[in-house]
Amino acid sequence: MKNVTITVEDATLEWVRIEAARRNTSVSRLVGEMLTEKMQHDDAYARAQRDWVADTSSFSSGGKAYPARGQQDHG
């Protein structure tokens, strides 16, 4: 692990100190865990987006003609 210095607003620092105490952990550990969660969330989102773009079946008309632009289905 590496150490890092960050700059935050006073109100943010007060909040993170209280939150760390509430969770019975250090500010350093709490911020590290938050960053790890953010990284994992962003990675999962990027993977899901790549998978969706790669799935060309969702763009298939199944052989049927696509409706003309502006045409609406009135049921």
Residue pairs with C-beta under 8 A, 6 or more apart in sequence:
1 32
6 31
8 16
16 27
16 30
16 31
17 27
19 30
20 26
20 27
20 29
20 30
23 30
25 33
52 58
67 73
